[in-house]
């Protein structure tokens, strides 16, 4: 799937730490206080709803050209939006021990857990004991965790080079003409989506403020209308697999030169629609704002509901292949992923999504030195 979930984007702890780190540079003497930005939480929540709804459309879209057009439209920007935000909140990643620990516990460990859980789930629910478990071949929606791990590890490189975005685009274009990359770790997706992550690294708060101006919100209406009309026209003419960014041009049956061309064209279109999406995201605190902290939970867990319905044949019911049925499925998916982002669900599944693993890491030498120094000072005070 084209999806995420970044958090789905960075987790709540990552976002708070990144924001507090930015503020600490301005007030080195003050203790940083983590504050969440309602705009980004709203954006993550709305994006995860689109992810879940898009997944629910996959078994139904073959019967409706309009639904297929809406599917193409959503898939052209919902993951780019997630990835841009992921890059934005990765700007302060510096490969320090503390950040590496959070990268392992917040991304790598959940990847291992869910990459194992989804195939086991299929074995049981779909009665498919032959389903393999492979940590090298991301299954369904776990590819994003694998990609986010790799992207964040390379963040210092992109912050070092002079022209990071053109370089990332060049890497993505080369990936589209290299079928030998194979399926290990879904590296095609990692490389082809890389420019959106690097773009997020390059963005600043003022860039998001610019796309949220009233003039941009108004202009976004005809842009989305034209985009929907174009996707309706493209349904019988375009291979939707281009939007997944998981195959090279040769694997899609296209000439090699089509890969770089489509990569640039889709990057431009996705960037435009992503900007329009951000322009509509409310910047104030709303009922759904707190759910933005739980988008990783909604992302990783909603797949079990979608797959269970698919394995059990629930999507085959004729009523669901009519307009009212498609609307009902969309609403159900939106409500379900909303519930999966709530605090009670996060408390139950925190062990798998945001595990606390202090036992697995060596204690930081600097921290130990500070504790010893405090201990010596305490002893001196007691003697005095």
C-alpha positions in Angstrom: 0.0 0.0 0.0 0.9 3.6 -0.5 0.7 4.1 3.1 1.8 5.2 6.6 2.3 6.2 9.1 4.7 8.3 10.2 4.2 8.5 14.3 2.8 7.6 11.3 4.9 10.3 11.1 7.1 10.7 14.1 5.7 9.5 17.4 4.5 11.8 20.0 7.8 11.6 21.9 9.8 12.4 18.7 7.7 15.4 17.9 7.9 16.8 21.4 11.7 16.2 21.6 12.3 17.8 18.2 10.2 20.9 19.0 11.8 21.3 22.4 15.3 21.0 20.8 14.5 23.8 18.4 13.4 26.0 21.2 16.4 25.2 23.4 18.7 26.7 20.7 16.8 30.0 21.3 16.7 29.8 25.1 19.7 27.8 26.2 19.2 28.7 29.9 15.6 27.8 30.0 14.2 24.4 30.5 12.4 23.4 27.3 8.7 22.7 27.6 7.3 20.4 25.0 4.3 21.8 23.1 2.4 20.2 20.3 1.4 22.1 17.2 -2.3 21.7 16.5 -1.8 22.1 12.8 0.5 19.1 12.5 -1.7 16.9 14.7 -4.7 17.8 12.6 -2.8 17.1 9.4 -1.7 13.7 10.7 -5.2 12.8 11.8 -6.8 13.8 8.5 -4.1 12.0 6.5 -4.5 8.7 8.5 -8.2 8.9 7.8 -7.5 9.1 4.1 -5.1 6.2 4.4 -7.7 4.0 6.0 -10.5 5.1 3.6 -8.2 4.5 0.7 -7.5 1.0 1.9 -11.2 0.3 2.3 -11.7 1.4 -1.4 -9.2 -1.2 -2.8 -11.6 -4.1 -2.8 -14.5 -2.0 -4.1 -13.0 0.4 -6.7 -13.3 -2.0 -9.6 -17.0 -1.4 -9.9 -17.0 2.4 -10.1 -14.9 4.7 -12.3 -15.6 7.6 -9.9 -14.3 5.6 -7.0 -11.2 4.6 -8.9 -10.7 8.3 -9.7 -11.0 9.3 -6.1 -8.7 6.5 -5.2 -6.0 7.8 -7.6 -6.5 11.3 -6.3 -6.1 10.3 -2.6 -3.1 8.1 -3.3 -1.3 10.9 -5.1 -0.9 13.0 -2.0 -1.8 11.3 1.3 1.5 9.5 1.7 3.6 12.4 0.4 1.9 14.5 3.0 2.9 12.1 5.8 6.4 11.8 4.5 6.9 15.5 4.3 5.8 15.9 7.9 8.1 13.0 8.9 11.0 14.8 7.3 10.1 18.1 8.9 10.2 16.5 12.4 13.4 14.7 11.6 15.4 17.9 11.1 17.1 17.7 14.5 18.0 14.0 14.1 21.8 13.8 14.7 22.4 10.1 15.4 23.0 10.9 19.1 22.6 7.9 21.4 19.3 9.2 22.8 17.8 9.7 19.3 19.1 6.3 18.1 17.4 4.6 21.1 14.1 6.3 20.2 14.5 5.4 16.5 15.0 1.7 17.5 12.1 1.6 20.0 9.7 3.8 18.0 10.4 2.5 14.5 12.6 -0.6 14.3 11.0 -2.7 17.1 7.4 -2.0 15.9 8.5 -3.0 12.4 9.7 -6.3 13.7 6.5 -6.9 15.7 4.0 -6.0 13.0 6.0 -7.5 10.2 5.6 -10.7 12.2 2.1 -10.2 13.3 0.5 -9.5 9.9 1.6 -12.8 8.3 0.6 -14.7 11.4 -2.7 -13.0 11.3 -3.2 -14.1 7.7 -2.2 -17.7 8.6 -5.0 -17.8 11.2 -7.8 -15.7 9.8 -7.3 -16.5 6.1 -6.4 -20.2 6.9 -3.2 -19.8 4.9 -0.4 -21.7 6.8 1.9 -21.2 3.9 2.2 -17.5 4.5 5.9 -16.7 5.1 7.3 -14.4 7.6 10.2 -12.3 6.4 11.7 -9.3 7.9 13.4 -8.4 4.6 10.2 -8.2 2.6 7.9 -5.6 4.2 4.3 -6.8 4.1 1.3 -4.6 3.4 1.7 -1.3 5.3 4.9 -2.1 7.3 7.1 -0.7 4.5 6.7 2.8 5.9 8.4 1.9 9.1 11.3 0.3 7.2 11.6 3.4 5.0 11.4 5.8 7.9 14.2 4.0 9.7 16.4 4.3 6.7 15.5 7.9 5.9 16.2 9.0 9.4 19.6 7.3 9.5 20.5 9.2 6.4 19.3 12.6 7.7 22.8 13.8 8.7 23.9 13.2 5.0 21.0 15.3 3.6 21.8 18.1 6.1 25.4 18.1 5.1 25.2 18.3 1.3 24.6 21.6 -0.5 21.7 20.6 -2.8 19.8 17.9 -0.9 16.5 18.0 -2.8 17.9 17.8 -6.4 20.2 15.0 -5.2 17.3 13.1 -3.7 15.3 13.5 -6.9 18.3 12.2 -8.9 18.5 9.1 -6.6 14.7 8.5 -7.0 14.9 8.9 -10.8 17.8 6.4 -11.0 15.8 3.9 -8.9 13.0 3.9 -11.4 15.3 2.5 -14.1 17.0 -0.1 -11.8 14.9 -3.2 -11.6 17.8 -5.0 -10.1 17.2 -3.3 -6.7 14.7 -6.0 -6.0 12.1 -6.3 -3.2 14.4 -6.5 -0.1 13.3 -3.9 2.4 11.1 -2.4 -0.3 14.0 -0.3 -1.4 12.3 0.9 -4.5 9.7 2.7 -2.3 12.4 3.9 0.1 14.3 5.5 -2.8 11.4 6.8 -4.9 9.6 8.4 -1.9 12.9 9.8 -0.6 12.5 13.3 -2.2 9.4 14.0 0.0 11.3 13.2 3.1 14.3 15.3 2.1 11.8 18.1 1.2 10.5 18.0 4.7 14.0 18.3 6.1 14.4 21.5 4.1 11.1 23.1 5.1 10.7 25.7 7.8 7.6 26.9 9.8 7.1 29.8 7.5 6.7 27.5 4.5 3.7 25.9 6.1 2.3 29.3 7.0 2.5 30.3 3.4 0.4 27.4 2.1 -2.2 28.1 4.8 -3.0 31.6 3.5 -6.6 32.3 2.5 -5.7 32.8 -1.2 -4.1 29.3 -1.2 -7.1 27.7 0.4 -9.4 29.2 -2.2 -7.1 28.2 -5.1 -7.0 24.6 -3.7 -10.7 24.2 -4.6 -10.3 24.3 -8.4 -7.0 22.5 -8.2 -8.6 19.5 -6.5 -11.6 19.7 -9.0 -9.2 19.6 -12.0 -7.2 16.8 -10.3 -10.3 14.7 -9.8 -11.4 15.3 -13.4 -7.9 14.3 -14.6 -7.9 11.1 -12.5 -11.3 10.2 -13.9 -9.9 10.6 -17.4 -6.7 8.6 -16.4 -8.5 5.6 -14.9 -8.5 3.5 -18.1 -5.3 5.0 -19.4 -2.9 5.0 -16.5 -1.4 2.2 -14.5 -2.1 3.0 -10.8 1.0 1.2 -9.8 3.0 4.3 -10.7 1.5 5.9 -7.6 2.8 3.1 -5.3 6.4 3.8 -6.3 7.3 0.2 -5.6 8.4 -0.9 -9.1 10.8 0.2 -11.8 9.6 1.4 -15.2 10.7 -1.9 -16.8 8.7 -3.9 -14.2 5.7 -1.9 -15.1 6.1 -2.7 -18.8 7.2 0.8 -19.7 10.4 2.0 -21.5 13.2 2.9 -19.2 13.0 6.6 -19.9 9.4 6.7 -18.7 10.7 6.1 -15.1 12.5 9.4 -14.6 9.8 11.3 -16.5 7.0 9.8 -14.3 9.0 10.4 -11.2 9.4 14.1 -11.9 5.8 14.4 -13.1 4.3 12.6 -10.1 6.6 14.5 -7.7 5.3 17.8 -9.0 1.6 16.7 -9.0 1.9 15.2 -5.5 3.7 18.3 -4.2 0.9 20.6 -5.5 -1.9 18.4 -4.1 0.0 18.1 -0.8 0.3 21.9 -0.5 -3.5 22.1 -1.2 -4.2 19.5 1.4 -2.1 21.4 4.0 -3.9 24.6 3.1 -7.2 23.1 4.2 -5.9 21.6 7.5 -7.2 23.7 10.5 -4.5 25.3 12.6 -6.6 25.6 15.7 -7.2 23.0 18.4 -10.2 20.8 17.5 -11.9 17.6 18.8 -9.6 15.5 16.6 -6.3 17.3 17.5 -5.4 15.0 20.3 -5.8 12.0 18.0 -2.9 13.3 16.0 -0.6 11.9 18.7 -1.9 8.4 18.0 -1.7 8.2 14.2 1.0 5.5 14.3 -1.5 3.3 16.3 -4.3 3.9 13.8 -1.9 3.2 10.9 -0.5 -0.1 12.2 -3.8 -1.4 13.6 -6.4 -0.5 11.0 -4.7 -3.0 8.6 -5.9 -5.9 10.7 -9.5 -4.7 10.3 -9.2 -4.2 6.5 -7.5 -7.6 6.0 -10.0 -9.4 8.2 -12.8 -8.0 6.2 -11.0 -9.0 3.0 -10.1 -12.5 4.2 -13.6 -13.2 5.3 -15.2 -12.0 2.1 -17.2 -9.2 3.7 -16.3 -6.8 0.8 -17.9 -9.2 -1.6 -21.4 -8.3 -0.5 -23.3 -6.8 -3.4 -24.7 -4.0 -1.4 -21.2 -2.6 -0.7 -20.6 -2.3 -4.4 -23.3 0.3 -4.8 -22.9 4.1 -4.1 -24.5 3.9 -0.7 -22.5 0.8 0.3 -19.3 2.5 -0.8 -20.2 5.5 1.3 -21.0 3.3 4.3 -17.6 1.5 4.0 -15.8 4.8 3.8 -17.5 6.2 6.9 -16.9 2.9 8.8 -13.2 3.0 7.9 -12.9 6.6 9.0 -14.7 5.9 12.4 -12.6 2.8 13.0 -9.2 4.4 12.4 -10.4 7.4 14.6 -11.1 5.0 17.5 -7.7 3.3 17.0 -6.0 6.7 17.6 -7.7 7.2 20.9 -5.9 7.1 24.3 -7.5 3.9 25.6 -6.3 2.0 22.5 -2.8 3.6 22.8 -2.5 2.4 26.4 -3.4 -1.2 25.4 -1.0 -1.4 22.5 1.8 0.8 23.7 3.9 -2.3 24.4 4.0 -3.0 20.6 4.0 0.5 19.1 6.0 2.5 21.6 7.7 0.0 23.9 9.8 1.2 26.8 13.0 -0.7 26.5 15.5 0.9 28.9 16.7 -2.6 29.9 18.0 -3.1 26.3 20.4 -0.2 26.2 23.6 0.8 27.9 23.3 3.8 30.1 24.8 7.0 28.6 28.3 7.7 29.9 27.5 11.4 30.3 24.5 10.6 32.4 26.4 8.2 34.6 29.2 10.8 35.1 26.6 13.4 36.2 25.0 11.0 38.6 28.4 10.2 40.1 29.2 13.9 40.4 25.9 14.5 42.2 26.6 11.6 44.5 30.0 13.0 45.5 28.4 16.5 46.0 25.8 14.9 48.2 28.4 13.1 50.3 30.4 16.3 50.7 27.2 18.1 51.8 26.5 15.4 54.3 30.0 15.6 55.7 29.8 19.4 55.9 
